[in-house]
Amino acid sequence: MVRFTAAPVAALVFFCACRAPEPRSAAWESPGWQVQYADSAALFIAIAPVDSSVVWASGSGGRVARTTDGGASWTVTVVPGADSLQFRDVQAFSAEEAFVLSIGPGAASRIYRTTDGGATWTLSFQNPDPKDFFDCMSFWDPRRGFAVGDSHDGEFTLIWTTDGGATWGRIDPAAVPDARPGEGAFASSGTCAVTRPGGLGWFVTGASGVDTRVIHTTDYGTTWLEAATPITSGNTTSGITSLAMLDDRIGAIVGGNVSGPDSSLASDVAVTSDGGATWQLAGRTGLGVAPFAVTYVPGAPTPTLVAVSPAGSAWSANNAETWQRIDSVNSWAVAFVSPAVGWAVGKGHISRFTPRRAK
């Protein structure tokens, strides 16, 4: 829903070291990022690692990037007919198969699919309603997924596929909680929706001027429940920007006012330990602006988070209780596959995490 024009960078955190008989965590002394691909004219907005070798990214000008060697080399192409679009989300399943989602009113909101590593693309979905504006998507598997659009006429626009994007249909609005006036999602990093195995799914909201919510499903999108959160939504440019789930129960959300400094907020982070049924404020990231994305670090010995923003990045090794600043690099999205392997993307760059362990 939000027409972002600026963005952040990322960073990370943790090394999984062990000593008998229990795991011992060792914090990284000065984690950083190494630019693997640079283009000052490009804005990369979403990132989707499949594993430590295969990673996809997407962004402005219809760009899609892919590496199959851990980022030693990147191939960047423009989806035919999409050079005027911004791909705010990418979902990847292998080196060959991926989806990208573009934002915009009406027909500008589209989903494309490739099954040959980006050599060719098929238009999977094109929004037919001029009132709709899609923000993000998430998939349970290569055949089942859903996409989130802003609300209008008191209802959210959610669509889903069960056949790998061959067809898309609208989820019955009666199954989804009614929307507040103006309520929608933020298309800052492709992380306004998350899925987990077994039919679990979540999406986050803001911009209502009333409150923010996490709306979740346990049955592949057939029915949905809502939970209010303490993240501020005082106007049309504030709310939850990103959601991450460590497992089926532990999760985190970040947000704030995307149009300016957020120094007045009590916190820009909230966490859940019950799968999103309830949310509690956590510690401030210290970034000074709304984070655009947050992610958990798989395999870290304690719940470890990384958040990125237009003003830089920060990390937490204690599930958002306290945070350490990493840098001030502009990045939009961040994702990890292990404590030592992750990527951040943003204005002019795709970068890989460079861990440096404390001695």
Secondary structure, 3 states (H helix, E strand, C coil): CCCCCCCCECCCCEEEEEECCEEEEEEECCCEEEEEEEEEEEEEEEEEECCCCCEEEEEHHHEEEEECCCCCCCEEEECCCCCCCCEEEEEECCCCCEEEEECCEHHHCEEEEECCCCCCCEEEEECCCCCCEEEEEEECCCCCEEEEEEEECCEEEEEEECCCCCCCEECCHHHCCCCCCCCECCCCCCCCEEEECCCEEEEECECCCCCEEEEEECCCCCCCEEEEECCCCCCCCEEEEEEEECCCCCEEEEEEECCCCCCCCCCCEEEECCCCCCCEECCCCCCCCCCCEEEECCCCCCCCEEEEECCEEEEECCCCCCCEEEECCCCCEEEEEECCEEEEEEEEEEEEEECCECC
